[in-house]
Amino acid sequence: MLGISLAGLKLRVPLILPSGILGLSPAFFQGIQSDLGAITTKSIGVKPRKGNPTPTVIPLPYGLLNAMGLPNPGIDRYIEVIEEAKRRLEIPLIVSVFGGDEDEYLEVASKAEEAGADAVEANLSCPHERLVSIFSEDPLLARKVVSTLSGSLKIPLFVKLSPNIGDIGRIASVCEDAGADGITAINTLRAMKIDLELKRPILSARYGGLSGPAIHPLAVRCIYEIYEAVSIPIIGMGGVTGWEDAVELILAGASAVGIGTAISTQGLEIFRLVAEGIKGYMESHGFKGVEEMVGVAHEG
Ligand code: RRO
């Protein structure tokens, strides 16, 4: 009843671990897979990056503000992690990739595909790194990256978009046109916190990305707009803390839902609770499959 087909990937539940949430270890991925439909890795680039100096994460009453700064070991060292993850996982592995231009995106994505990734997610939307966010903001750049990747990859290509732009539906439509198989939305919201004693931004990078309950209504709006603009599937995420939030994203147009920040407050248990809640809602509202529920808020 909860199983879905997502751009050709088979998910036993419509729930996904979003990029960047829980480290990079295949043994860890294996341990958490039972309640998940698919796992997304941290965004990987061409070269190793240390990321930003601390503090990189600030807990707030209504979410988390992060500026990790794309820390990752680089694709050449990550290949063996993908290979081992594939040996250990029964569920699809989506490898998130970023680059400074379309050639870098392609190099990382091609190596990930060769290593056994089930899908690629092109991260066009890190909120505080100009290096990456410009691709979500500029339709021409987005088109260039997506068409380069889609022209070469055989596995499904998802494109992760930023909410920090005027018309997310338009960028989504450009990505669909350029060959994307699905849209992931939303990344975190560009934000800032200032220390009253230091009188300076707390994050070393000054700007960060806000996630958690505060951004959920914004995610609903973005997914609703993307659903109106494209016919490829949407992986919806943004401030999901319970099954009601997940159902809301599905009714807005998401085929699958990512849960990230809520893991820090509720633990991994949240995936099972949300899956049970979605099932209960489907039973009480007469939906036989998740697909029947997707985008229902647009009808009439
Ligand atoms: O690494 C990060 O700081 C980061 C990334 Br790549 C992203 O896409 N979104 C985010 O909130 N942080």
py3Dmol code that shows the C-alpha trace and the ligand (Angstrom):
import py3Dmol

protein = """\
ATOM      1  CA  MET A   1       0.000   0.000   0.000  1.00  0.00           C
ATOM      2  CA  LEU A   2       2.873   2.405   0.760  1.00  0.00           C
ATOM      3  CA  GLY A   3       5.133   1.313  -2.088  1.00  0.00           C
ATOM      4  CA  ILE A   4       5.764   3.712  -4.960  1.00  0.00           C
ATOM      5  CA  SER A   5       7.634   3.896  -8.204  1.00  0.00           C
ATOM      6  CA  LEU A   6       9.691   7.090  -8.369  1.00  0.00           C
ATOM      7  CA  ALA A   7      11.196   7.882 -11.767  1.00  0.00           C
ATOM      8  CA  GLY A   8      11.797   4.154 -12.164  1.00  0.00           C
ATOM      9  CA  LEU A   9      13.099   3.554  -8.613  1.00  0.00           C
ATOM     10  CA  LYS A  10      11.084   1.153  -6.475  1.00  0.00           C
ATOM     11  CA  LEU A  11      10.496   2.474  -2.945  1.00  0.00           C
ATOM     12  CA  ARG A  12       8.778   0.277  -0.356  1.00  0.00           C
ATOM     13  CA  VAL A  13       7.747   3.381   1.607  1.00  0.00           C
ATOM     14  CA  PRO A  14       7.515   6.933   0.234  1.00  0.00           C
ATOM     15  CA  LEU A  15      10.102   8.211   2.716  1.00  0.00           C
ATOM     16  CA  ILE A  16      13.645   9.312   1.925  1.00  0.00           C
ATOM     17  CA  LEU A  17      16.668  10.273   3.978  1.00  0.00           C
ATOM     18  CA  PRO A  18      17.612  13.656   2.466  1.00  0.00           C
ATOM     19  CA  SER A  19      21.143  14.666   1.573  1.00  0.00           C
ATOM     20  CA  GLY A  20      23.552  15.790   4.273  1.00  0.00           C
ATOM     21  CA  ILE A  21      21.658  14.565   7.294  1.00  0.00           C
ATOM     22  CA  LEU A  22      23.453  11.546   8.659  1.00  0.00           C
ATOM     23  CA  GLY A  23      27.059  11.311   7.611  1.00  0.00           C
ATOM     24  CA  LEU A  24      28.514   9.144   4.948  1.00  0.00           C
ATOM     25  CA  SER A  25      29.055   5.670   6.428  1.00  0.00           C
ATOM     26  CA  PRO A  26      27.634   2.625   4.575  1.00  0.00           C
ATOM     27  CA  ALA A  27      27.430   0.621   7.824  1.00  0.00           C
ATOM     28  CA  PHE A  28      25.264   3.349   9.258  1.00  0.00           C
ATOM     29  CA  PHE A  29      23.088   3.479   6.132  1.00  0.00           C
ATOM     30  CA  GLN A  30      22.600  -0.279   6.420  1.00  0.00           C
ATOM     31  CA  GLY A  31      21.476   0.066  10.041  1.00  0.00           C
ATOM     32  CA  ILE A  32      18.746   2.589   9.281  1.00  0.00           C
ATOM     33  CA  GLN A  33      17.353   1.255   6.019  1.00  0.00           C
ATOM     34  CA  SER A  34      14.463  -0.827   7.346  1.00  0.00           C
ATOM     35  CA  ASP A  35      12.002   2.078   7.668  1.00  0.00           C
ATOM     36  CA  LEU A  36      13.193   3.985   4.610  1.00  0.00           C
ATOM     37  CA  GLY A  37      12.378   4.013   0.904  1.00  0.00           C
ATOM     38  CA  ALA A  38      15.728   5.414  -0.262  1.00  0.00           C
ATOM     39  CA  ILE A  39      18.859   7.061   1.091  1.00  0.00           C
ATOM     40  CA  THR A  40      20.546  10.193  -0.256  1.00  0.00           C
ATOM     41  CA  THR A  41      24.248  10.810   0.425  1.00  0.00           C
ATOM     42  CA  LYS A  42      25.885  14.073   1.457  1.00  0.00           C
ATOM     43  CA  SER A  43      26.657  16.226  -1.598  1.00  0.00           C
ATOM     44  CA  ILE A  44      29.918  15.094  -3.175  1.00  0.00           C
ATOM     45  CA  GLY A  45      32.204  17.236  -5.343  1.00  0.00           C
ATOM     46  CA  VAL A  46      35.275  16.684  -7.490  1.00  0.00           C
ATOM     47  CA  LYS A  47      37.819  17.430  -4.758  1.00  0.00           C
ATOM     48  CA  PRO A  48      37.891  16.892  -0.972  1.00  0.00           C
ATOM     49  CA  ARG A  49      36.575  19.850   1.041  1.00  0.00           C
ATOM     50  CA  LYS A  50      36.943  20.403   4.773  1.00  0.00           C
ATOM     51  CA  GLY A  51      33.845  22.591   5.031  1.00  0.00           C
ATOM     52  CA  ASN A  52      33.489  25.708   7.187  1.00  0.00           C
ATOM     53  CA  PRO A  53      35.119  26.297  10.570  1.00  0.00           C
ATOM     54  CA  THR A  54      32.807  25.869  13.575  1.00  0.00           C
ATOM     55  CA  PRO A  55      30.211  26.851  14.545  1.00  0.00           C
ATOM     56  CA  THR A  56      28.459  25.253  11.595  1.00  0.00           C
ATOM     57  CA  VAL A  57      25.108  24.333  13.173  1.00  0.00           C
ATOM     58  CA  ILE A  58      22.915  26.424  15.480  1.00  0.00           C
ATOM     59  CA  PRO A  59      19.837  24.871  17.079  1.00  0.00           C
ATOM     60  CA  LEU A  60      16.939  27.323  17.165  1.00  0.00           C
ATOM     61  CA  PRO A  61      13.534  26.969  18.869  1.00  0.00           C
ATOM     62  CA  TYR A  62      11.884  26.369  15.459  1.00  0.00           C
ATOM     63  CA  GLY A  63      14.596  24.546  13.495  1.00  0.00           C
ATOM     64  CA  LEU A  64      18.292  24.348  12.684  1.00  0.00           C
ATOM     65  CA  LEU A  65      20.551  26.857  11.000  1.00  0.00           C
ATOM     66  CA  ASN A  66      23.539  25.249   9.256  1.00  0.00           C
ATOM     67  CA  ALA A  67      26.481  26.305   7.179  1.00  0.00           C
ATOM     68  CA  MET A  68      28.425  23.072   6.911  1.00  0.00           C
ATOM     69  CA  GLY A  69      30.112  24.343   3.751  1.00  0.00           C
ATOM     70  CA  LEU A  70      29.904  21.216   1.567  1.00  0.00           C
ATOM     71  CA  PRO A  71      32.340  19.056   3.570  1.00  0.00           C
ATOM     72  CA  ASN A  72      33.048  15.847   1.622  1.00  0.00           C
ATOM     73  CA  PRO A  73      35.939  13.545   0.743  1.00  0.00           C
ATOM     74  CA  GLY A  74      35.734  14.128  -3.029  1.00  0.00           C
ATOM     75  CA  ILE A  75      34.326  11.619  -5.484  1.00  0.00           C
ATOM     76  CA  ASP A  76      37.511   9.590  -6.008  1.00  0.00           C
ATOM     77  CA  ARG A  77      37.622   8.646  -2.331  1.00  0.00           C
ATOM     78  CA  TYR A  78      33.835   8.337  -2.139  1.00  0.00           C
ATOM     79  CA  ILE A  79      33.629   5.700  -4.881  1.00  0.00           C
ATOM     80  CA  GLU A  80      34.481   2.895  -2.468  1.00  0.00           C
ATOM     81  CA  VAL A  81      31.825   4.186  -0.031  1.00  0.00           C
ATOM     82  CA  ILE A  82      29.197   3.978  -2.785  1.00  0.00           C
ATOM     83  CA  GLU A  83      30.359   0.471  -3.716  1.00  0.00           C
ATOM     84  CA  GLU A  84      30.200  -0.700  -0.117  1.00  0.00           C
ATOM     85  CA  ALA A  85      26.856   1.002   0.482  1.00  0.00           C
ATOM     86  CA  LYS A  86      25.471  -0.814  -2.563  1.00  0.00           C
ATOM     87  CA  ARG A  87      26.649  -4.152  -1.161  1.00  0.00           C
ATOM     88  CA  ARG A  88      24.913  -3.437   2.150  1.00  0.00           C
ATOM     89  CA  LEU A  89      21.696  -1.711   1.037  1.00  0.00           C
ATOM     90  CA  GLU A  90      18.454  -3.257  -0.157  1.00  0.00           C
ATOM     91  CA  ILE A  91      16.968   0.149  -0.924  1.00  0.00           C
ATOM     92  CA  PRO A  92      17.991   2.632  -3.644  1.00  0.00           C
ATOM     93  CA  LEU A  93      21.001   4.863  -3.036  1.00  0.00           C
ATOM     94  CA  ILE A  94      20.763   8.391  -4.435  1.00  0.00           C
ATOM     95  CA  VAL A  95      24.134  10.125  -4.689  1.00  0.00           C
ATOM     96  CA  SER A  96      23.982  13.904  -4.292  1.00  0.00           C
ATOM     97  CA  VAL A  97      26.507  15.796  -6.416  1.00  0.00           C
ATOM     98  CA  PHE A  98      27.690  19.389  -6.805  1.00  0.00           C
ATOM     99  CA  GLY A  99      30.256  21.210  -8.916  1.00  0.00           C
ATOM    100  CA  GLY A 100      31.592  24.575  -9.974  1.00  0.00           C
ATOM    101  CA  ASP A 101      30.396  24.067 -13.553  1.00  0.00           C
ATOM    102  CA  GLU A 102      28.593  21.482 -15.670  1.00  0.00           C
ATOM    103  CA  ASP A 103      31.804  19.539 -16.358  1.00  0.00           C
ATOM    104  CA  GLU A 104      32.470  19.059 -12.642  1.00  0.00           C
ATOM    105  CA  TYR A 105      28.866  17.985 -12.050  1.00  0.00           C
ATOM    106  CA  LEU A 106      29.246  15.486 -14.870  1.00  0.00           C
ATOM    107  CA  GLU A 107      32.562  14.097 -13.634  1.00  0.00           C
ATOM    108  CA  VAL A 108      31.154  13.413 -10.154  1.00  0.00           C
ATOM    109  CA  ALA A 109      27.820  12.068 -11.414  1.00  0.00           C
ATOM    110  CA  SER A 110      29.424   9.745 -13.973  1.00  0.00           C
ATOM    111  CA  LYS A 111      31.799   8.298 -11.383  1.00  0.00           C
ATOM    112  CA  ALA A 112      28.879   7.827  -8.974  1.00  0.00           C
ATOM    113  CA  GLU A 113      26.888   6.049 -11.674  1.00  0.00           C
ATOM    114  CA  GLU A 114      29.818   3.794 -12.502  1.00  0.00           C
ATOM    115  CA  ALA A 115      30.241   2.958  -8.801  1.00  0.00           C
ATOM    116  CA  GLY A 116      26.639   1.707  -8.668  1.00  0.00           C
ATOM    117  CA  ALA A 117      24.476   4.672  -7.595  1.00  0.00           C
ATOM    118  CA  ASP A 118      20.788   4.038  -8.317  1.00  0.00           C
ATOM    119  CA  ALA A 119      20.145   7.723  -9.025  1.00  0.00           C
ATOM    120  CA  VAL A 120      21.888  11.081  -8.957  1.00  0.00           C
ATOM    121  CA  GLU A 121      20.594  14.193  -7.250  1.00  0.00           C
ATOM    122  CA  ALA A 122      22.191  17.348  -8.639  1.00  0.00           C
ATOM    123  CA  ASN A 123      22.351  19.840  -5.782  1.00  0.00           C
ATOM    124  CA  LEU A 124      21.798  23.219  -7.417  1.00  0.00           C
ATOM    125  CA  SER A 125      20.810  24.901  -4.211  1.00  0.00           C
ATOM    126  CA  CYS A 126      23.196  25.158  -1.228  1.00  0.00           C
ATOM    127  CA  PRO A 127      21.828  28.347   0.406  1.00  0.00           C
ATOM    128  CA  HIS A 128      25.069  29.939   1.539  1.00  0.00           C
ATOM    129  CA  GLU A 129      27.590  28.805  -1.079  1.00  0.00           C
ATOM    130  CA  ARG A 130      27.467  30.956  -4.206  1.00  0.00           C
ATOM    131  CA  LEU A 131      29.393  28.159  -5.901  1.00  0.00           C
ATOM    132  CA  VAL A 132      26.263  26.013  -5.876  1.00  0.00           C
ATOM    133  CA  SER A 133      23.262  28.295  -5.336  1.00  0.00           C
ATOM    134  CA  ILE A 134      23.785  30.220  -8.573  1.00  0.00           C
ATOM    135  CA  PHE A 135      22.670  27.162 -10.551  1.00  0.00           C
ATOM    136  CA  SER A 136      19.224  27.301  -8.932  1.00  0.00           C
ATOM    137  CA  GLU A 137      18.911  31.033  -9.411  1.00  0.00           C
ATOM    138  CA  ASP A 138      19.758  31.278 -13.091  1.00  0.00           C
ATOM    139  CA  PRO A 139      17.604  29.314 -15.569  1.00  0.00           C
ATOM    140  CA  LEU A 140      20.367  29.288 -18.183  1.00  0.00           C
ATOM    141  CA  LEU A 141      22.921  27.809 -15.798  1.00  0.00           C
ATOM    142  CA  ALA A 142      20.377  25.311 -14.477  1.00  0.00           C
ATOM    143  CA  ARG A 143      19.592  24.229 -18.030  1.00  0.00           C
ATOM    144  CA  LYS A 144      23.274  23.792 -18.861  1.00  0.00           C
ATOM    145  CA  VAL A 145      23.984  21.549 -15.851  1.00  0.00           C
ATOM    146  CA  VAL A 146      20.814  19.490 -16.173  1.00  0.00           C
ATOM    147  CA  SER A 147      21.078  18.924 -19.919  1.00  0.00           C
ATOM    148  CA  THR A 148      24.756  17.949 -19.581  1.00  0.00           C
ATOM    149  CA  LEU A 149      23.891  15.393 -16.904  1.00  0.00           C
ATOM    150  CA  SER A 150      20.726  14.051 -18.500  1.00  0.00           C
ATOM    151  CA  GLY A 151      22.462  13.661 -21.839  1.00  0.00           C
ATOM    152  CA  SER A 152      25.028  11.360 -20.326  1.00  0.00           C
ATOM    153  CA  LEU A 153      23.549   9.499 -17.324  1.00  0.00           C
ATOM    154  CA  LYS A 154      21.567   6.289 -17.675  1.00  0.00           C
ATOM    155  CA  ILE A 155      20.245   6.332 -14.111  1.00  0.00           C
ATOM    156  CA  PRO A 156      17.456   8.734 -13.011  1.00  0.00           C
ATOM    157  CA  LEU A 157      18.441  12.354 -12.409  1.00  0.00           C
ATOM    158  CA  PHE A 158      16.800  14.412  -9.673  1.00  0.00           C
ATOM    159  CA  VAL A 159      17.488  18.127  -9.349  1.00  0.00           C
ATOM    160  CA  LYS A 160      17.412  19.745  -5.920  1.00  0.00           C
ATOM    161  CA  LEU A 161      16.048  23.276  -6.006  1.00  0.00           C
ATOM    162  CA  SER A 162      16.304  26.258  -3.725  1.00  0.00           C
ATOM    163  CA  PRO A 163      13.373  28.094  -2.128  1.00  0.00           C
ATOM    164  CA  ASN A 164      15.518  31.247  -2.168  1.00  0.00           C
ATOM    165  CA  ILE A 165      14.300  32.310  -5.613  1.00  0.00           C
ATOM    166  CA  GLY A 166      11.321  34.141  -7.062  1.00  0.00           C
ATOM    167  CA  ASP A 167       9.658  31.502  -9.197  1.00  0.00           C
ATOM    168  CA  ILE A 168      10.523  27.936  -8.263  1.00  0.00           C
ATOM    169  CA  GLY A 169       7.967  26.537 -10.734  1.00  0.00           C
ATOM    170  CA  ARG A 170       9.791  28.203 -13.615  1.00  0.00           C
ATOM    171  CA  ILE A 171      13.190  26.741 -12.660  1.00  0.00           C
ATOM    172  CA  ALA A 172      11.578  23.323 -12.147  1.00  0.00           C
ATOM    173  CA  SER A 173      10.055  23.547 -15.604  1.00  0.00           C
ATOM    174  CA  VAL A 174      13.442  24.478 -17.132  1.00  0.00           C
ATOM    175  CA  CYS A 175      14.977  21.428 -15.415  1.00  0.00           C
ATOM    176  CA  GLU A 176      12.203  19.145 -16.715  1.00  0.00           C
ATOM    177  CA  ASP A 177      12.730  20.545 -20.183  1.00  0.00           C
ATOM    178  CA  ALA A 178      16.469  19.879 -19.910  1.00  0.00           C
ATOM    179  CA  GLY A 179      15.840  16.216 -19.109  1.00  0.00           C
ATOM    180  CA  ALA A 180      15.497  15.929 -15.303  1.00  0.00           C
ATOM    181  CA  ASP A 181      13.589  12.827 -14.188  1.00  0.00           C
ATOM    182  CA  GLY A 182      12.451  14.382 -10.918  1.00  0.00           C
ATOM    183  CA  ILE A 183      12.669  17.467  -8.717  1.00  0.00           C
ATOM    184  CA  THR A 184      13.780  17.506  -5.084  1.00  0.00           C
ATOM    185  CA  ALA A 185      12.483  20.475  -3.102  1.00  0.00           C
ATOM    186  CA  ILE A 186      13.188  22.274  -0.952  1.00  0.00           C
ATOM    187  CA  ASN A 187      16.746  22.918   0.192  1.00  0.00           C
ATOM    188  CA  THR A 188      17.187  25.107   3.266  1.00  0.00           C
ATOM    189  CA  LEU A 189      16.214  28.762   3.449  1.00  0.00           C
ATOM    190  CA  ARG A 190      19.015  31.352   3.457  1.00  0.00           C
ATOM    191  CA  ALA A 191      19.070  32.814   6.970  1.00  0.00           C
ATOM    192  CA  MET A 192      21.231  34.370   9.690  1.00  0.00           C
ATOM    193  CA  LYS A 193      21.588  34.562  13.481  1.00  0.00           C
ATOM    194  CA  ILE A 194      23.453  37.361  15.286  1.00  0.00           C
ATOM    195  CA  ASP A 195      25.151  37.022  18.675  1.00  0.00           C
ATOM    196  CA  LEU A 196      24.024  39.885  20.928  1.00  0.00           C
ATOM    197  CA  GLU A 197      27.286  40.076  22.889  1.00  0.00           C
ATOM    198  CA  LEU A 198      29.668  39.729  19.949  1.00  0.00           C
ATOM    199  CA  LYS A 199      27.307  41.786  17.791  1.00  0.00           C
ATOM    200  CA  ARG A 200      28.303  39.621  14.833  1.00  0.00           C
ATOM    201  CA  PRO A 201      26.738  36.745  12.869  1.00  0.00           C
ATOM    202  CA  ILE A 202      27.278  33.514  14.832  1.00  0.00           C
ATOM    203  CA  LEU A 203      28.022  31.221  11.887  1.00  0.00           C
ATOM    204  CA  SER A 204      31.568  31.458  10.629  1.00  0.00           C
ATOM    205  CA  ALA A 205      30.103  31.624   7.121  1.00  0.00           C
ATOM    206  CA  ARG A 206      27.705  34.376   8.344  1.00  0.00           C
ATOM    207  CA  TYR A 207      24.812  33.021   6.261  1.00  0.00           C
ATOM    208  CA  GLY A 208      23.326  29.592   6.733  1.00  0.00           C
ATOM    209  CA  GLY A 209      20.394  27.433   5.709  1.00  0.00           C
ATOM    210  CA  LEU A 210      17.302  27.218   7.907  1.00  0.00           C
ATOM    211  CA  SER A 211      15.532  23.868   8.142  1.00  0.00           C
ATOM    212  CA  GLY A 212      12.877  22.462  10.477  1.00  0.00           C
ATOM    213  CA  PRO A 213       9.254  23.294  11.340  1.00  0.00           C
ATOM    214  CA  ALA A 214       9.617  27.011  10.491  1.00  0.00           C
ATOM    215  CA  ILE A 215      10.001  26.246   6.787  1.00  0.00           C
ATOM    216  CA  HIS A 216       7.226  23.661   6.370  1.00  0.00           C
ATOM    217  CA  PRO A 217       4.491  26.012   5.042  1.00  0.00           C
ATOM    218  CA  LEU A 218       7.037  27.391   2.591  1.00  0.00           C
ATOM    219  CA  ALA A 219       7.837  23.864   1.430  1.00  0.00           C
ATOM    220  CA  VAL A 220       4.124  23.176   0.917  1.00  0.00           C
ATOM    221  CA  ARG A 221       3.812  26.301  -1.231  1.00  0.00           C
ATOM    222  CA  CYS A 222       6.929  25.495  -3.283  1.00  0.00           C
ATOM    223  CA  ILE A 223       5.863  21.899  -3.916  1.00  0.00           C
ATOM    224  CA  TYR A 224       2.368  23.051  -4.860  1.00  0.00           C
ATOM    225  CA  GLU A 225       3.859  25.478  -7.392  1.00  0.00           C
ATOM    226  CA  ILE A 226       6.305  22.919  -8.804  1.00  0.00           C
ATOM    227  CA  TYR A 227       3.481  20.384  -9.221  1.00  0.00           C
ATOM    228  CA  GLU A 228       1.549  22.943 -11.284  1.00  0.00           C
ATOM    229  CA  ALA A 229       4.614  23.544 -13.469  1.00  0.00           C
ATOM    230  CA  VAL A 230       5.950  20.027 -14.221  1.00  0.00           C
ATOM    231  CA  SER A 231       4.811  16.455 -14.762  1.00  0.00           C
ATOM    232  CA  ILE A 232       7.933  14.707 -13.425  1.00  0.00           C
ATOM    233  CA  PRO A 233       7.765  13.408  -9.822  1.00  0.00           C
ATOM    234  CA  ILE A 234       8.709  15.548  -6.823  1.00  0.00           C
ATOM    235  CA  ILE A 235      10.613  14.463  -3.714  1.00  0.00           C
ATOM    236  CA  GLY A 236       9.156  16.885  -1.182  1.00  0.00           C
ATOM    237  CA  MET A 237      10.900  17.954   2.000  1.00  0.00           C
ATOM    238  CA  GLY A 238      11.036  20.828   4.428  1.00  0.00           C
ATOM    239  CA  GLY A 239      10.136  20.817   8.130  1.00  0.00           C
ATOM    240  CA  VAL A 240       8.339  17.479   8.307  1.00  0.00           C
ATOM    241  CA  THR A 241       7.946  16.590  11.990  1.00  0.00           C
ATOM    242  CA  GLY A 242       5.019  14.173  11.818  1.00  0.00           C
ATOM    243  CA  TRP A 243       2.813  12.214   9.423  1.00  0.00           C
ATOM    244  CA  GLU A 244       0.423  15.139   8.980  1.00  0.00           C
ATOM    245  CA  ASP A 245       3.219  17.245   7.488  1.00  0.00           C
ATOM    246  CA  ALA A 246       4.175  14.392   5.148  1.00  0.00           C
ATOM    247  CA  VAL A 247       0.562  13.918   3.978  1.00  0.00           C
ATOM    248  CA  GLU A 248       0.331  17.661   3.365  1.00  0.00           C
ATOM    249  CA  LEU A 249       3.394  17.569   1.087  1.00  0.00           C
ATOM    250  CA  ILE A 250       1.940  14.583  -0.789  1.00  0.00           C
ATOM    251  CA  LEU A 251      -1.411  16.340  -1.265  1.00  0.00           C
ATOM    252  CA  ALA A 252       0.531  19.378  -2.539  1.00  0.00           C
ATOM    253  CA  GLY A 253       2.247  17.179  -5.127  1.00  0.00           C
ATOM    254  CA  ALA A 254       5.148  15.218  -3.626  1.00  0.00           C
ATOM    255  CA  SER A 255       5.453  11.553  -4.624  1.00  0.00           C
ATOM    256  CA  ALA A 256       7.912  10.883  -1.795  1.00  0.00           C
ATOM    257  CA  VAL A 257       8.862  12.816   1.320  1.00  0.00           C
ATOM    258  CA  GLY A 258      12.231  13.534   2.917  1.00  0.00           C
ATOM    259  CA  ILE A 259      12.684  13.827   6.677  1.00  0.00           C
ATOM    260  CA  GLY A 260      15.898  15.354   7.965  1.00  0.00           C
ATOM    261  CA  THR A 261      15.965  17.909  10.779  1.00  0.00           C
ATOM    262  CA  ALA A 262      13.277  16.110  12.801  1.00  0.00           C
ATOM    263  CA  ILE A 263      15.715  13.210  13.272  1.00  0.00           C
ATOM    264  CA  SER A 264      17.702  15.479  15.603  1.00  0.00           C
ATOM    265  CA  THR A 265      14.705  15.926  17.907  1.00  0.00           C
ATOM    266  CA  GLN A 266      12.792  12.650  17.452  1.00  0.00           C
ATOM    267  CA  GLY A 267      15.422  10.127  16.388  1.00  0.00           C
ATOM    268  CA  LEU A 268      15.181   7.681  13.498  1.00  0.00           C
ATOM    269  CA  GLU A 269      11.960   6.325  14.962  1.00  0.00           C
ATOM    270  CA  ILE A 270      10.208   9.171  13.142  1.00  0.00           C
ATOM    271  CA  PHE A 271      10.333   7.258   9.829  1.00  0.00           C
ATOM    272  CA  ARG A 272       8.269   4.362  11.207  1.00  0.00           C
ATOM    273  CA  LEU A 273       5.809   6.728  12.909  1.00  0.00           C
ATOM    274  CA  VAL A 274       5.315   8.785   9.745  1.00  0.00           C
ATOM    275  CA  ALA A 275       4.868   5.659   7.598  1.00  0.00           C
ATOM    276  CA  GLU A 276       2.217   4.337  10.016  1.00  0.00           C
ATOM    277  CA  GLY A 277       0.494   7.731  10.068  1.00  0.00           C
ATOM    278  CA  ILE A 278       0.369   7.941   6.262  1.00  0.00           C
ATOM    279  CA  LYS A 279      -1.068   4.416   6.137  1.00  0.00           C
ATOM    280  CA  GLY A 280      -3.752   5.286   8.699  1.00  0.00           C
ATOM    281  CA  TYR A 281      -4.682   8.424   6.770  1.00  0.00           C
ATOM    282  CA  MET A 282      -4.931   6.480   3.509  1.00  0.00           C
ATOM    283  CA  GLU A 283      -7.193   3.884   5.112  1.00  0.00           C
ATOM    284  CA  SER A 284      -9.500   6.432   6.686  1.00  0.00           C
ATOM    285  CA  HIS A 285      -9.722   8.503   3.477  1.00  0.00           C
ATOM    286  CA  GLY A 286     -10.141   5.649   1.016  1.00  0.00           C
ATOM    287  CA  PHE A 287      -6.787   5.876  -0.800  1.00  0.00           C
ATOM    288  CA  LYS A 288      -5.538   2.495  -2.024  1.00  0.00           C
ATOM    289  CA  GLY A 289      -2.041   3.677  -2.984  1.00  0.00           C
ATOM    290  CA  VAL A 290       0.188   6.678  -2.357  1.00  0.00           C
ATOM    291  CA  GLU A 291       0.037   7.624  -6.048  1.00  0.00           C
ATOM    292  CA  GLU A 292      -3.730   8.271  -5.688  1.00  0.00           C
ATOM    293  CA  MET A 293      -2.992  10.906  -3.064  1.00  0.00           C
ATOM    294  CA  VAL A 294      -0.293  12.826  -4.935  1.00  0.00           C
ATOM    295  CA  GLY A 295      -1.409  16.365  -5.847  1.00  0.00           C
ATOM    296  CA  VAL A 296      -5.024  15.869  -4.737  1.00  0.00           C
ATOM    297  CA  ALA A 297      -5.010  19.401  -3.272  1.00  0.00           C
ATOM    298  CA  HIS A 298      -4.984  20.714  -6.868  1.00  0.00           C
ATOM    299  CA  GLU A 299      -8.248  19.099  -7.882  1.00  0.00           C
ATOM    300  CA  GLY A 300     -11.507  20.966  -8.294  1.00  0.00           C
TER     301      GLY A 300
END
"""
ligand_1 = """\
12
RRO
O 26.937 21.641 3.199
C 26.107 22.538 3.461
O 26.406 23.533 4.167
C 24.730 22.514 2.961
C 24.378 22.085 1.692
Br 25.609 21.385 0.494
C 23.029 22.192 1.249
O 22.649 21.847 0.113
N 22.113 22.693 2.122
C 22.459 23.099 3.356
O 21.578 23.560 4.114
N 23.759 23.003 3.769
"""
view = py3Dmol.view(width=600, height=400)
view.addModel(protein, "pdb")
view.setStyle({"model": 0}, {"cartoon": {"style": "trace"}})
view.addModel(ligand_1, "xyz")
view.setStyle({"model": 1}, {"stick": {}})
view.zoomTo()
view.show()
